[in-house]
Amino acid sequence: MSTGLTGVGAGARDWAIAVCVAATLLVTGVSGQRSGTNLDLLGYVLLVAGGLALAARRRAPVPVLAVTGLSALGYQAAGIDVPAVAFLFAVYAAVREGHRTLTILASVTLVAALPLAALASLRDMGEAFAQARGALEIAWLVAAGAAGEALRQAERRADEAERTREEMARRRADEERLHIARELHDSLTHQISIIKVQSEVAVHVARKRGEEVPEALLAIQQAGREANRELRATLEALRDDDTAPPRGLDHVPELVRRARTIGLDATLTIDGQRDDVPAAVGRTAYRIVQESLTNIARHAAAGSASVRIDCRPDALAIRVDDDGKATPDTTPTPGVGLLGMRERVTALGGRLRAEPRGDGGFTVQAELPVDRTS
């Protein structure tokens, strides 16, 4: 709403300026000693037309520059000696929008053509040059262009400063997010490590005594190990700075081996040439496999999972399947992990599909475009 009101206000100001300029030019032209011929009437129309054209100077600065210049030539040829004020406004607007070269060419052309236009109503060449000089002083022309360029540079610097502030704010937010993640990781890791150590000691003592280890105690031991692994994986996913080791396709086998340690029968197949896969694509592939295997371990109740990566000449295709409890009748709730995968894939211009299969289980498929020439 505020943007619309601002646009309406700017349009009203443009029309007010255009009407004032047109009225000033017309009053100046009419105040001269005229004969009242049809040629004079045409000159008055051109005076008004040149002034009113300024209402469109923001939307169409180049056409307005042409209209005001031609109007100035027209009323000078009609014998109306009025300064080309509308053209100066148009020069300012065109330079402000960045049309410097075109504005210079138009100005030089008008300065050269004005004496010829004035000569059409005057027989004396010297008088024609004097009238043309009075109609468009070079100093005012330069001043209008300089003012437009100065304001354009000021607006550009203001835009750059605004972008810099936004980037700094995003960077501070990312740094704070990473700091919170590290603090949370340290705190939870410490507490879970205590639980893990205590459970392992209890299991060891029970086995040493020849006693049967309770299933609950074994579950606590396994949950502690898995929680530690997930905390490390979460921190790695949140960290995106120079201190983090780069992760890519070469580290995917480690994810699959880690999945096997928690009882998941995971397999990995990588086809094609992966040496020249861009780092950004490799990192995204790693995160997709990591998040997919984590979701399988946490939610799918699956016994096996397969990871297939196909390195094609123009794309990297990733597919992760499991034999879990998901069915087409169940609608998965998009979690943070799935949303994060989708954001990563979209940022690279790829496609992601994550849904239950018709024969049971869940499938994650991603296709990431690869530019091997860069």
Secondary structure by P-SEA (a helix, b strand, c coil): caaaaaaaaaaaaaaaaaaaaaaaaaaaaaaccccccaaaaaaaaaaaaaaaccccccccaaaaaaaaaaaaaaaaaacccccaaaaaaaaaaaaaacaaaaaaaaaaaaaaaaaaaaaaccccaaaaaaaaaaaccaaaaaaaaaaaaaaaaaaaaaaaaaaaaaaaaaaaaaaaaaaaaaaaaaaaaaaaaaaaaaaaaaaaaaaaacccccaaaaaaaaaaaaaaaaaaaaaaaaccccccccccccaaaaaaaaaaaaccbbbbbbccccccccaaaaaaaaaaaaaaaaaaaccccccbbbbbbbbcccbbbbbbbbcccccccccccccaaaaaaaaaaaaacbbbbbbbcccbbbbbbbbbbbcccc
